[in-house]
């Protein structure tokens, strides 16, 4: 509480505990949803205006074709409806039509409902749409139940040390690990990393080295990164990261451009990964031999990428402290390094600005000259 502030208690109640309770009491939520839906229809607030529905490619005005209904197009229709804050697509499954542009649209608007926000009622109604979709089209898209089930299964499949190390709060009461902790995962992001990293990655292509279960790469995407390539050495943990990306897309109702690669962080030294605007390594790079750390830092400088390293001042048998990593950065292409620290938190962030254009060729020669 000292780190997060007292307002965090309200968040734990309203955004975590309440949705979890609502999930456990789904029948009661559905009854409440039905009552509020009747009130909305009676007050004329249940639907968005017709023009907006057409602009979002939700409704059809007689421009349908005789083509068979394509389930993937219906799923995309549901996503458009849900992203617009509405639910009730399931009530229109018998009136679907395929349009010439390949989209599925609704002919019947009965049951379509607009919500004031994405609270527990919206989540319950959205889930009812998705459960009905699975039943109607013999599909297996994520639902509130299957998302939780898959998280339990994947958590059990990874080594014990990885199960709770990087907790993730997906929102809407779906969590893994001890999300209140600020030492790792989204807890660390909320408490410390977010304020520093968000301006650096917004709209940028990011490479994250040693991504664990994807918690911090996913938070960078949520904060506005254009794309992330995440490198994780453990196959089981990399699979966990891929599942976590899928669940976050489901929860946020949006696509994230993320590619999780199973491999060593030294893959960055090959030409295969491409060009990046930002290279990050959160409490991971210092597990490599120092010579490899130097080559990775120098290559990031050669491509003029902003470099963000998270140190750990509590580790004494590795070059993991902020001062040691800062020296490595200044010696390998980052003459100016900002170190961000928080009292009582042993994981400072180091940010190195990219080289100026005139120094790019020199940086390229520098990283190639670092001995293997």
N, C-alpha and C positions, 0 to 999 in steps of 0.2 A: 504493500500500500504506500510505503514511503517513496518507492520509485515511480509508481503509476499514478498516484493521486487518489483521493477519496472517491472521485467520480467513477472510478473503475468498479466499485462495488455495485453501483447502479447498473452498469453495463452487464456485469455477471448475472444480475437478477433478470433484467429485461431482455437481454439479447442472447443469453445462454440458458439459464435455468428455466425461464418461462417457455421458450420454444421446445426444450426437452420435455417439460411437463405436458405441453400441448400435444407433442408426438405420442406420449404415453396415453393421453386421454383423447385420442383422435375422434371417437364417436361424439363426445361432448362438443368438441370444436366444430364438427360437421353440423350439429344441431344449431349451434350459435351462428354458424355461417349461413344456414338456410333462413334463419330468422332475419339476419341483417340483409340478406339478399332480397327478401320480400320487402323490407323497408326501403331499400335502394330503388327497387322497381316502382314502388308506390310513389316515391319522391321524384321519379324521373331521372335518377342519377346513375342508373345501372350501366349505361352504354356511353362510349365516346361518340362524338359526332360522326355522321356518315362519311364526310370528306376525309377525316383523319383515318378512319378504318380503311378506306380505299387507298389512301396514300401509303399506308403500311402494308398494302397487298394482303389484306385480311378478308375483305369482302369481294364478291363478284357481282358485276352488273350485266349478266347475260353474255359475258365473253368467254364462257367455258367451252371446252371441247369434249368429245366423246371418249377421250383417252382414259385408260384404266387409272385408278387412283394409285399413286406412288407413295408408299409409306414414308420414305425419306422426305418427300415434299410435305407430307402432313406433319411430320416432326418439325420441319423448318417453320411451318405455319404456326404450330404451337409455340415455338420459341419466339416468334414475332409477337404473338398475342401476349405471352407472359412478360416479355421484355417491355411491352407497352403498359404493364401494370394491370392486365386483364386476365380473366380465367373463364372457364366454361366451354372450351373448345369441344369437349366430349359430347356436349349436347347437340353439336352440329355435325357429328360424324356421318349421319345419314344424309346430309345435304352437302357433302363435299363436291367440289368440281375442280378439274385440272384446267389451267389456263394455257394459252399458247406460249407464254414465257416459261413454262415448266413449273410454275408455282401452284400449290393447292390453295383453294380459297373457300370461304364459307358462303353458302347461300342463305342459311337460316341463322338468325342472330339470337334466337330464343335461348336464354341461359347464359349468354355472354355478359360478363360483369366487370366493371371497372372498380379497382381498389384504390383507396387513398394512399396506401403504402405497402411495403412488402413485410407485413407482420405475420402473425401466426395464422390468421384466416386466409391470407393470400397463399401462404405456404401449403396449407391443407387443401385448398381448392386447386392449386397448381399440381399438387401431388395426385389428386383425384383424376385430373386430366391425363397425367402420365401413366397412371395405373390402368385407366381405361384404354389408352393407346396400346399398351403392351397386350392387353386382353384382346383387343380388336384386331391387331395386326401381327399377333404372335411374335412380338418384339421383346427386347430386354433393355430398354433405355433405363437410365438411373431413376430411382424413386427414393423417397426418404428411407424406406426400409432397406433397399438393396445397397444404397450408399453406405449405411452403417454396417451392414453385413460384410461388404467387401473390405472396409477398413479393418474390421476385426480379423478377417482372414489374412490380410496382408501383414498386419502387425504381428500375427503369430508366426509368419513365415520368415521374418528377418531376424538376424542375430539379436540376442537379448540386449546388448548395449545400444542398439539403434531404435528400440521400440518406443522409448519415451524421451530420447535425447532432444529431438526437435519437434516439440508439440505444435499443432496447427489448429487454429480456430477458423473454420471455413465459414462461419456465420450461420444463423438460424438454428443454433443448438447442436450442430454437427462439429465435433472436436475429436482430436486424438492427443493423448499425452496431457501433461499438467500445464494447461494454457496460461495459468496465472503466473508461472515462472517467467523471469526476465532474462535468464541466462542463455536461452537458445530458442530457436524456432520463431514463431510469430510473436511470442512474448518479447524477445530481444528486439525484433523489428519494431513493434509498437513503442517500446520504451526508449530505444536508443537509435537503431540504424535508420529508421524511416526518415527522421528529420534531416539526416545528412545525405542519405543515398538517393532519395526521391528526386531532388533537383538534378542529380547527375545522370540518372537513367531515363528520365522522361523523354519519350520519342526516340530513344537510342537503341542500337543493337548491342546486346550484352552477352558476354561469355562469363559463365560462373564456373569456377573450378572447385571440385570437392563439394558437390551440391547436396549430399546426404539425401533426405527424403523429399527435397525440392521446396522446403518451406520458404527459404529466403528468395530463391528465383521466382517463385509464385507471387510473393509479396511485391517484388519489383515489377512484375507484369501488372499486378493489380494497381500499382502506383503510377503506371503509365509507360513502362518500357515497351518499345515497339516489338521486340522479340528477344528471346533468351535461348542460348544454347547452354545446357547444363551438363557437366561432365561428372559422373559418379563412378567410382571404381568397383563397388560391390553390385553384382547383377541383381540380387534380391532387393537391395535398397533402391537401385535405379528403377526397377519395376514398381516399387512402392511410390516413387516420385511420379511415374507416369500415371498411376491411379490417382494420386493426389491432384495432379493437373486436371484430370478428367472430372473429378468431383468438384473442384473449384469452378470449372466452366459451367457445370450443372447448377451450382449454387448461385453463381453470379449472372447466369443466363447470357453469357457472351463467350466468344472464342478467344483463346490466348495462343499466341505464336510461340510455342515452346518445343524444343527438341531435346530429349534427354538421351545422352550418349553414355553407354557403359564403357568405361575405359579409364586409364591413368591420366592424371592431370597433365603429364608431359605430352599428351596428344597435341597440346597447343603448340609445341615446338615443330610439329609437322605442318605442311602447307594445306592440310585437308579441311581444317575447320573454317577457314575464311577470314574475313576482315571484321573487326569489331570496333565500336566506339568506346565501350567501357569493358574492362576486365575486372572481375571481382573474385576474391577468395576469402570467404568468411571462416576464420579459424581452421584453415585446411592446408595452406601452402607450406607451412613450417614443418609438415611431416615429411617433406621431400628432403633429399640431400641439399646442402647449401649451394652447391654448384648448379644444381637444376633449378633451384629457386632463382638464382641470379640470371640464368638463361631465360626463364619465363618472364621475369621482370623486364629484362632488356628487350625481349621481343615485343612485349606490350608497348614499350617506349618507341620501338621502331615503327610500329603501326600508328603511333600518336594516339593511343587509347588512354583515356583516364583510367588510372589503376586504383582500386580500392582493396586494401588488405585489412583483415581484422586480426589483431594480435591477441595474445593471451599472456599477461604479465604473471600469471600464477604458475606457468610451466618453466622449470629451471634447467631441464636436461636437453632442451632444444633451443635453436635460435628463434624463439617464439615471441619475445617481448616486443613492445612497441619500439623501443630504442634500437634493438637489433634489426627489426624489419625496416625501420627508417633508414638505417645505414646501408642496408642492401639496396633500397630504392634509390638513394642519392648516389650510390656507386654504379648504378646500372641504368642511367637514363632519366631519372626523375630528380633533378637538382632541388626542386621545391616541393616539400611534402608537408601537408597539414595533418597534425595529429589531434584527433577529437577524443576527449576523455570525460568520464563521469565519475565523481568521487565515490569510492567504494565499489566500482565496477571494473573488473580486471581485464576487460576486452576492448581496448581502444581501437578506433578506426583510423587508418592512415590513408590519405587521399593524395595521389600524385597527379598533377596536371600533365597533359600530353605535351610533347616537344613542339616547339614552333616549327613551321614548315621548313625553314632553312637548315634545321638540325636533323631532319628526317633521315637523310642519307648517312650522316655520321652515326645516328642511332642504329640504323640497319647494320652497319659495319661492326658496331660495338657488340650487338647481341650475337652475331655470328662468330665473333672473336672470343667469347666467353668459353673456356675449356669445358669439354664434356666430363 
